[in-house]
Each structure stands twice: as structure tokens, then as C-alpha cells.
Amino acid sequence: MPPSLSWPVLEDLDISDNYLKAVDPLVSVKSLVRLNLSNNRNLKYLPAALHELHRLKELDLTQTPLITPPKQIAKHGLEAVMAFLRNMKDKVKWDVAKIAIVGLEGVRSLPV
């Protein structure tokens, strides 16, 4: 997929039955209302930023072997998936903040 997509009026996208590994560029298609990702055999992860698609009303993940979000979340539908992705994005921000404060090599003294 191209690095970013700019289709301001695209509402319905069916990219089912493919071998997609990533769908990150889709987060820029803010107009999406329906997204069909079903039967994408290589798709393991949904990007956390997908929760920013506020117009999205339908998300089909049938027969897609996702790891993130877990199948137990995905089976509960769009709202559960979006909540999981939103929480995941918040956790990533917190982890980045911890790394910035603590550092990659552990706690160091900070100048006073």
C-alpha cells in the first residue's frame, strides 16, 4: 500500500481476500464509513491510529488472523476494537514517556 492515502470522499473500502501484511496507510482515509478487511491471511496487527477513523461504522475482520487486537476483542465488534486500539495508543505514549524519563539503560540521576 502507498505510504498515505488521500481520498476525501472514500466511504466504502473492500480489500478482503488478499494477503495484506499492514493497513497503516488507511488511517489517513478519514472519510471511511465501511472497511472490509476480511480474509486477509497475513494481517496480524491493526495500527493503533485506526481508532482515529471517527466516521467508521462497520469493520469486517472475519477470517483475519489478528494478534492485535486479540480475536477475543475483535469478535465483540467495532466499538470493542476501537476502544482496544485507543487504549493501546495511550499505552504506547506512556511507554515512550517512561523511556524518555528513565532512559533505555535504566534510571540515571537527573540534574537538579
Steps between C-alpha positions, in 0.01 A plus 500: 500500500620855441638684805190718531168522324306814427149419385278752678172344382582129527241348734494130412817298456503126445850356495398154613649173376854628467835435659544841663762521773424857608224755462672799662435739207125461556516718811522803271168420326287689751185469286473119536162375623535132405824301489518135405828333592359149516702200390836678490716204589817696585347785699602456863481856637273800467669836552404676824427818303210322327287610796522853356263406217203659674257448210562124489177309572583153361821301525509143371789295636349157431762229432787742559759346736555806717729502799435867580225552583449147631222290350315516832472879455435496124204263536318768703491738206605847399456679834709243686774510236511881501514514880785247501694698237442827685630344824794348313596840359480656848720222640759556225510873585555414867777250418676758281474755781649249746792433264560872460509552876673181610709435191569182313777391738310550825465773757762772497537795728338813367666839539332714765 
